[in-house]
Amino acid sequence: MTLHAQPYDLAATGFYFETVGEYQAKAAALRNDYGDPVEEFEIQFIDGEAIDCELAKAIGLYQSTIAQYFDAVDEWNDHDKRVVIIAVGECGYSFDASTQPSDFDVDIYELDTMRDLAEQFVGDGLFGDIPERLQFYIDYDAIARDLSLDYAQTEIAGTSLIYRSA
């Protein structure tokens, strides 16, 4: 994964980095054209996994969150990243140094449509035991419309998801 630190100081040139240590070393050594230290940077995601880019957008890459971002990329699996992306990026929760995916109550289904969710819920028995001969008469579109009151759709890193956040 490659990030870029773009100085707010117009008399300085930014740098690319791939680790927190590399960022800290380059930031500490950077001077502008007049020999003054550069203190503030805009952090930009340049290259890496699509889900890591989505995570960067959701939590916001700042000098103060770089270490937490690198830790999250290394330690969290894709499901954990999706939970945080949805909770912070879609539902308005905040992200800080102590944030963990388990802090959020988000149900995620890797499905394309609400109708697919309705069919899955009926198949899983959430509407009770429905005799096979009656399953052809179920109005999945009506169930999908009802589900859309509590569930929303999004796409993260090219994967269509349906979610509900408490």
N, C-alpha and C positions, 0 to 999 in steps of 0.2 A: 504494500500500500504506500502510495506517495502523496504527501501533503505539501503545500507551499505556504510559506510565511511571507506575506506582502506587507512591507512597512507602510505605515501611514505617513511617514516622513518621505517627502518626494525627493529628497537628496540622498536616498539610500536605495540599495538594490536588494530584493528579496532572495530567498533561498528555498530549495527543496529539502525535505527531510522524510525519514521513514521510521524514526523512533523518537521517544520522548527525550532520551539522552542526546541524540543528534540535534534535536530542536534546541534544547537548553544550551548546548555548547555553541552552536552557530548564532543563536540570539545574543548570548553574552559577548561574543566576539565581534558582532556587527557594529560598524561605525558608518555614519553618513559621510558625504563628500567633505564635510568640514571637520571630521574627526570626533564628532560627538556620538555618544552611544545611542542606539535606537532602542526604544522601549516598548512601542506598541505595534502590533501586527494584526492584520486580517488573516485568518487561517482558512485556506482553501483546499478542498478535496480535489486531487488531480487524477489519481489512478488507483484502482483496487476493485474489490467485489462490489457488485451493484447494491447488495443489501447494506454494506458498510457505508456506501455513499448515502443511502436513504437514512441510515442511523445518524450520520453527520448532519444531514439537513434537519432531522427531527429535533435533535438535542442542541444543535448549534455548536459550531466549532469556534471556540474562543481560547485565548491563551490560558485562561483559568480552567478549561475543561479538557485540555489535550490529554493529560495523564489518564483521566477517567475514560475518555474515548478510546485510547489505545488498550486500556484494561478490558473494556467492554468488547472490543473487537476480538481480543485474544481469548477471553474467558466465556463469553456467552455463545450459545448455539443459535441457529437461525430463528427458532421459535422465540427465544428470549429477546432477540433483537426486534422481532416483529411486535412483540408485546409492548416494548418500550416505544417503538416507532408509532404504533397506534395510540398508545396512552398519551404520549407527549406531543406527537405531531398532529394527531387527529382529534383527540379528546381534550386537549388543553391542560393536561397535568404538567407539573414542572419537573425539571431534571436538575439534580445537584450531585455533589461528590458522593453522597451515600445512597443514591438511587439504585435499586435493584429491580429486576423484572418481577420478582415476587411481591413488590410493593403495589402492583396493579392487579385489579380483578378484570381481566379481559379474556373472553372466550373467542377463539379463532377457529374458523373452518376454511379449509382450502377448497373452495367451491366457486363456480363461475356465476351462479344466479341464486336468487332467493328461492326460486322453484326447486333448485337442487337441494337447498337446505330443507325445504318443506318435505321433499321426498325422503331425505335422510332421516328427518325426525319421525316421520310416519314409519319408515322401515325399522327404526330403532325402538319403536313401541312407545314413543312419548305421548301418543294419543290413545293409548290403550291397545288391547289386542283386537285387531280388525280382521275379520274372516277374509280369507283370500278372495272369495267370490265377490266381496263388496269393495275391494281395493280399486277396482276399475271405475267406481263411481265417486271417488274422492276428488274434490276440487282443489288440486294442488296450487293453482293460481290464487285462489282465495286465501289459502293458508299462507302463501308467500306474501301477499299484501298485508296480512296481519303481522307476519314476522318482521316486515320492513318497518314497523313502528318501533321495534326494539333493537333491530340489527341494522348495520350499515355495510356498504361494500367499499373496498379500496383495492388498489393494486400496489404491491411492494416488490420491487426488483423483478418485475415481469410476472409475478404470481398474483392471481386474482384471489382475494380473501373476503370473507364475510365475518364480521365481528360484532360483539356486544361488549360494552364496558359498563361496569356498575358504578 
